[in-house]
Amino acid sequence: MAWALARGVTLFALAAACSGCQSRESPGHSASMRTTVGLQAFGDPAELAAYKELIAQFEQRTPDVRVEFIPVGNQRDHMTKLTTAFAGGDPPDLFLINFRRFGQFAGKQVLDALGPRLAERGHLKESDLFEQPAEAFRYNGMLMCIPMNASSLVVYYNRTLFEQGRVPLPKPDWKWEDFLAAAQALTKDNDGDGKIDTYGLGFEPTLIRVAPFIWQAGGDIVDDLHHPTRFTLDSSAAREALDFIRSWYVRYKVVPPLAESKSETHDARFARGGLGMILQSRRYTATLRTIHNLEWDVAPLPSQQQTATVLHSDAYCLAKSSPRKDAAYRFIEFAMSTEGSTLIAKTGRTVPSVTAVAESPAFLDPAAPPRSARVFLDSILHMRRTPNIAAWNEIESRVDPMIEDWFYREGRAEPLGREVQQAVGSLLGTRKE
């Protein structure tokens, strides 16, 4: 890797020329004396630009450390690249990863546990963070990675389409029937040619998207969050939620068909005004802020028997094999500091996991969309998560295509729970007593 070669050159130069010298570079020192740390992250252009800005500010304040950024365009490639790098013994020093995918690395004991460093350094305390994302990055009781955000699934909606169609705006306590009624009212053939031009809802049929609706109906997706042994999608509550979800396409046609969703992503369709609502996490905000002819806002997910949403959180993880742990952790400290967290919060990319920054104007700025940003903070109270076991990424990789096929299947569909359980097989372990 280019960044690995650069680090090797840096270390050789440092060893040859700087034995016993100060670690921090003074203005007169050569740039070759800097320690180079690799950071890998995935995201769309707006997200990656936010990380680059964070890195630039860090390097300005920390001249003896350089961060070699390794941007990846999507999550699938990000995971492939990470897995290959660890298998080859050359992982990046730092990487950002979702809690649903970090378990496979924690389970292989290739991560440096950051909880002890947090306590030792003292610049950032675990009590400074929202508990929900911190809990999600524990493995065997220890905080392994430091969460940088505490997002949740919310409803992004096109305010203009709501107002033009005289559809009531989403309320904080709206229910499933209100949500469906809005999606139906927003689904329109605008030019009378018999084809839908504007759909009411953009929905990605995956496990992480169906989970909150199952919780809202009083069900669950697995029998035990920490030591799951089987899926529970065959419960009456889960079936109620799944039937409601599938009706959006099969019965009411308020979501684009599969072919249309493949030719144009829901994110792109919403951005051009072709969707009334879309379910997304906070990361979508950074992209929408670059679109100036779209009036949009956010609302909580609708509720049913219970109020529930699902955690979306990424964290900084440190490779155990990194010989640059101290320099890498200094970047984490800056990224998680008030200054670093504020910088990222202002881009719209995250719901800061640092509670003080989340409650500050950096996040709740009324001049920056969405105007209802507090929805994200209010949703934390109703936030739940999926398991973070080592096999969970593989489980989702098997289950998500099945959910997509089930969602778009015309006519009668067999119960999803049976198919999912058969596909997962032995990936869910036996219960620990």
C-alpha positions in Angstrom: 0.0 0.0 0.0 1.2 3.5 -0.8 0.6 4.7 2.8 2.4 1.7 4.2 5.4 2.4 2.0 5.3 6.1 3.1 5.2 5.1 6.7 8.2 2.7 6.2 10.2 5.6 4.7 9.2 7.8 7.5 10.2 5.3 10.2 13.6 4.6 8.4 14.4 8.3 8.3 13.3 8.8 11.9 15.5 5.9 13.1 18.5 7.1 11.1 18.3 10.7 11.9 16.5 11.2 15.2 17.8 8.8 17.8 16.9 10.2 21.2 15.4 13.4 19.8 12.1 15.1 20.7 9.1 13.4 19.3 7.3 16.7 18.4 8.6 18.4 15.3 9.6 22.0 15.7 9.1 24.5 12.9 12.8 24.0 11.8 12.7 20.2 11.7 12.4 18.2 8.4 8.9 17.0 7.5 10.5 13.5 7.2 10.6 13.4 11.0 6.8 13.2 11.2 5.1 10.0 12.1 2.6 8.9 9.4 -0.6 7.2 10.6 -3.0 5.5 8.2 -6.8 6.1 8.6 -9.3 4.2 6.5 -13.0 5.3 6.2 -15.8 4.9 3.8 -18.4 7.5 2.7 -19.9 9.5 -0.1 -18.0 12.7 -1.3 -19.6 15.0 1.3 -18.6 12.6 4.1 -15.1 12.1 2.9 -14.6 15.8 2.6 -15.6 16.2 6.2 -12.9 13.7 7.3 -10.3 15.5 5.2 -11.1 18.8 6.9 -10.8 17.1 10.3 -7.4 15.7 9.3 -6.2 19.0 8.0 -7.0 20.7 11.3 -5.3 18.0 13.3 -2.1 18.2 11.2 -2.1 22.0 11.6 -2.1 21.6 15.4 0.0 18.5 15.5 3.0 19.0 13.1 4.8 15.9 14.1 2.0 13.5 13.0 0.7 13.1 9.5 -2.5 11.2 8.7 -2.5 9.3 5.4 -6.2 9.1 4.6 -7.5 6.0 2.8 -11.0 6.9 1.5 -13.3 4.1 0.3 -16.5 4.8 -1.6 -18.8 2.2 -0.1 -19.1 0.0 2.9 -18.8 -3.3 1.1 -15.4 -2.3 -0.4 -14.4 -0.8 3.0 -15.0 -4.2 4.7 -13.2 -6.1 1.9 -10.2 -3.9 2.1 -10.0 -4.1 5.9 -10.4 -7.9 5.9 -7.7 -8.3 3.3 -5.3 -5.9 5.0 -5.7 -7.7 8.4 -5.3 -11.1 6.7 -2.1 -9.8 5.0 -0.7 -8.4 8.2 -0.8 -4.8 7.0 -3.9 -3.1 8.4 -4.3 0.6 8.6 -3.4 2.0 12.1 -6.9 3.5 12.4 -10.2 2.8 10.8 -13.8 3.8 11.2 -16.4 1.0 11.4 -20.0 0.4 12.3 -20.8 -1.5 15.5 -22.5 -4.2 13.5 -19.3 -5.0 11.7 -16.6 -4.4 14.3 -17.3 -7.7 16.1 -15.4 -9.8 13.6 -12.2 -7.9 14.3 -12.7 -7.8 18.1 -13.4 -11.5 18.0 -10.1 -12.2 16.3 -8.3 -10.0 18.9 -6.7 -7.7 16.4 -7.9 -4.5 18.0 -6.2 -2.5 20.7 -8.7 -1.9 23.5 -9.2 1.8 23.8 -11.1 1.9 27.0 -8.0 1.6 29.1 -6.3 4.4 27.1 -9.4 6.6 27.6 -9.1 6.1 31.3 -5.3 6.6 31.4 -5.1 9.7 29.3 -8.0 11.5 30.9 -8.6 14.0 28.2 -11.9 12.3 27.3 -14.0 10.4 29.7 -16.4 7.6 28.9 -19.0 9.6 30.9 -18.7 12.3 28.2 -20.2 10.0 25.7 -23.8 8.8 25.1 -24.1 5.4 26.7 -25.9 3.7 23.8 -23.1 3.9 21.2 -20.4 3.3 23.9 -22.2 0.1 25.0 -22.4 -1.1 21.4 -18.6 -1.1 21.1 -18.0 -3.2 24.1 -16.7 -6.7 23.6 -16.4 -9.1 26.5 -17.2 -6.1 28.8 -14.4 -3.9 27.5 -14.7 -0.7 25.4 -12.8 -1.6 22.3 -13.4 1.4 20.0 -14.4 5.0 20.6 -17.8 5.9 19.0 -17.8 9.2 17.1 -21.5 9.4 16.5 -24.9 8.4 18.0 -27.2 8.5 15.0 -30.5 6.8 14.6 -32.9 5.9 11.8 -35.3 8.8 11.1 -37.7 9.9 8.3 -36.3 12.5 6.0 -39.2 14.2 4.2 -39.7 16.7 1.3 -41.5 19.6 2.9 -42.4 21.1 -0.4 -44.2 17.9 -1.6 -46.1 17.7 1.7 -47.3 21.3 1.5 -48.1 21.1 -2.2 -50.2 18.0 -1.7 -51.7 19.4 1.5 -50.5 16.3 3.4 -50.2 16.9 7.2 -46.6 17.2 8.2 -45.2 14.4 10.4 -45.8 14.8 14.1 -43.6 13.6 16.9 -46.3 11.1 18.0 -47.4 9.9 14.6 -48.5 6.3 14.1 -48.1 3.6 11.4 -51.4 4.6 9.8 -50.4 8.2 9.6 -47.1 7.2 8.0 -48.8 5.0 5.4 -51.5 7.7 4.7 -48.7 10.2 4.0 -46.9 7.8 1.7 -50.1 7.1 -0.2 -51.0 10.8 -0.6 -47.4 11.6 -1.8 -47.4 8.8 -4.5 -48.5 10.5 -7.7 -48.6 10.2 -11.5 -47.9 13.9 -12.2 -48.4 13.9 -16.0 -51.2 11.4 -16.4 -49.2 8.9 -18.5 -50.1 6.0 -16.2 -46.6 5.9 -14.6 -45.7 7.0 -11.1 -43.5 10.1 -11.1 -43.2 10.7 -7.4 -43.2 7.9 -4.8 -44.2 8.4 -1.3 -41.4 6.4 0.3 -37.9 5.2 -0.3 -37.1 2.1 1.7 -34.1 -0.2 1.6 -35.3 -3.7 2.6 -32.6 -4.9 4.9 -32.4 -6.3 8.4 -31.3 -3.0 9.9 -34.3 -1.2 8.3 -37.0 -3.7 9.3 -35.7 -4.1 12.9 -37.2 -0.9 14.4 -40.7 -1.7 13.0 -40.5 -5.2 14.6 -39.6 -3.6 17.9 -42.4 -1.0 17.6 -44.9 -3.9 17.2 -43.5 -5.4 20.5 -41.4 -8.1 18.9 -37.7 -8.7 18.5 -35.3 -10.0 15.8 -33.3 -12.4 17.9 -33.8 -14.3 21.2 -30.9 -12.7 23.0 -29.1 -9.5 22.1 -25.7 -10.5 23.6 -25.7 -14.2 22.9 -28.3 -14.8 20.1 -29.1 -18.4 19.3 -31.9 -17.9 16.8 -34.0 -15.3 14.9 -37.5 -14.5 16.2 -39.0 -13.2 13.0 -41.8 -15.8 13.3 -43.4 -14.3 16.4 -46.9 -12.7 16.0 -45.5 -9.2 16.6 -42.7 -9.6 14.1 -45.1 -11.0 11.5 -47.4 -8.0 12.1 -44.5 -5.6 11.4 -43.3 -7.5 8.4 -46.7 -7.7 6.9 -47.0 -3.9 7.3 -43.6 -3.3 5.7 -44.3 -5.6 2.7 -47.7 -3.9 2.1 -45.8 -0.8 1.1 -44.8 -2.4 -2.2 -47.2 -5.4 -2.7 -50.5 -3.7 -1.8 -50.0 0.1 -1.8 -47.2 0.6 -4.4 -45.8 3.6 -2.5 -42.2 2.6 -3.0 -40.3 2.3 -6.3 -40.2 -1.2 -7.9 -36.9 -3.1 -7.7 -35.8 -2.2 -11.2 -36.3 1.5 -10.6 -34.5 1.4 -7.2 -31.5 -0.3 -8.9 -31.3 2.2 -11.7 -31.6 5.2 -9.4 -30.8 5.0 -5.7 -33.4 6.2 -3.2 -30.9 8.8 -2.0 -30.5 10.3 -5.5 -34.3 10.1 -6.1 -35.1 12.0 -2.9 -32.4 14.6 -3.6 -34.0 15.4 -7.0 -37.5 15.6 -5.5 -38.8 12.2 -6.7 -39.6 10.8 -3.2 -41.8 12.2 -0.5 -40.0 10.4 2.4 -36.9 8.3 2.9 -35.6 6.4 5.9 -32.0 7.2 6.6 -29.5 8.0 9.3 -27.8 11.3 10.1 -25.0 10.7 7.5 -27.5 11.7 4.7 -27.6 15.2 6.1 -24.1 16.1 4.8 -25.2 15.2 1.2 -28.5 17.0 1.4 -26.9 20.2 2.6 -25.1 20.4 -0.8 -28.5 20.5 -2.6 -29.8 24.1 -2.5 -33.2 23.7 -4.3 -34.6 21.1 -1.9 -36.6 22.0 1.2 -36.5 19.1 3.6 -36.7 18.2 7.2 -36.6 15.2 9.5 -39.2 13.4 11.7 -39.0 10.5 14.1 -40.0 7.0 12.9 -43.7 6.4 13.4 -44.6 4.3 16.4 -47.1 1.5 17.1 -47.2 -0.5 20.3 -43.9 1.0 21.3 -41.6 3.8 20.2 -38.3 2.5 18.8 -35.5 3.3 16.4 -32.2 1.7 15.6 -28.7 2.8 16.5 -26.4 3.8 13.7 -22.9 4.4 15.1 -19.3 4.3 13.8 -16.2 4.3 16.0 -12.5 4.8 15.7 -10.7 1.5 16.1 -7.0 1.0 16.5 -5.1 -2.0 15.1 -3.3 -4.0 17.8 -0.4 -4.5 15.4 0.2 -0.8 14.8 3.6 0.4 15.8 2.3 3.9 15.9 -0.4 3.6 18.6 0.5 6.8 20.5 0.4 8.9 17.4 -2.8 7.3 16.2 -4.5 7.8 19.6 -3.5 11.5 19.5 -5.6 11.8 16.4 -8.5 10.1 18.1 -8.2 12.5 21.0 -8.4 15.4 18.6 -11.3 14.0 16.6 -13.2 13.4 19.8 -12.3 16.7 21.5 -14.7 19.6 21.6 -12.9 21.2 18.7 -12.8 18.0 16.5 -16.3 16.9 17.3 -17.6 20.4 16.6 -15.9 20.5 13.3 -17.5 17.3 12.1 -20.9 18.2 13.6 -20.9 21.4 11.6 -20.6 19.4 8.4 -23.9 17.7 9.2 -22.2 14.2 9.0 -22.8 13.1 12.6 -24.9 13.2 15.7 -21.9 13.7 18.0 -21.4 11.0 20.6 -19.9 13.7 22.9 -23.0 14.8 24.7 -21.9 18.4 25.3 -21.3 18.9 21.6 -24.6 17.2 20.6 -26.4 19.8 22.8 -24.5 22.7 21.4 -25.2 25.1 18.5 -22.6 23.2 16.4 -25.3 20.4 16.1 -28.5 22.3 16.8 -27.8 25.3 14.7 -31.2 26.5 13.6 -29.7 28.1 10.5 -28.5 24.8 9.1 -30.9 22.2 7.9 -32.6 20.1 9.2 -34.6 22.6 11.3 -35.8 19.7 13.5 -32.3 18.4 14.3 -33.4 17.7 17.9 -35.3 14.7 16.6 -32.0 12.9 16.5 -31.3 13.6 20.2 -34.9 12.8 21.3 -34.6 9.5 19.4 -31.6 8.4 21.6 -34.1 7.7 24.4 -35.8 5.1 22.2 -32.7 3.7 20.5 -32.0 0.0 20.3 -29.3 -2.0 18.6 -28.8 -5.3 16.8 -26.2 -7.8 18.0 -22.5 -7.0 17.6 -21.2 -10.6 17.6 -18.3 -11.6 15.4 -20.6 -13.3 12.8 -23.1 -10.5 12.5 -21.6 -9.0 9.4 -21.8 -12.4 7.6 -25.3 -12.9 8.9 -26.5 -9.6 7.4 -24.7 -10.4 4.2 -26.8 -13.6 3.9 -30.1 -12.2 5.2 -30.3 -8.9 3.5 -30.6 -10.3 -0.1 -33.4 -12.6 1.2 -35.3 -9.7 2.7 -35.0 -7.8 -0.6 -36.3 -10.7 -2.5 -39.2 -11.2 0.0 -40.1 -7.5 0.0 -40.4 -7.3 -3.8 -41.9 -10.8 -4.4 -45.3 -10.4 -6.1 -48.2 -12.3 -4.7 -48.1 -14.5 -1.6 -44.8 -14.9 0.2 -43.7 -17.6 2.6 -43.0 -16.4 6.2 -39.7 -14.7 6.3 -38.6 -16.1 9.7 -38.2 -19.7 8.4 -36.1 -18.7 5.4 -33.9 -16.5 7.5 -33.2 -19.1 10.1 -32.3 -21.7 7.5 -30.0 -19.3 5.8 -28.1 -18.4 9.0 -27.7 -21.9 10.1 -25.0 -22.3 12.7 -23.7 -18.7 12.6 -25.7 -18.0 15.7 -24.0 -19.7 18.6 -25.3 -21.6 21.6 -26.5 -19.7 24.6 -23.9 -19.0 27.3 -25.0 -19.6 30.8 
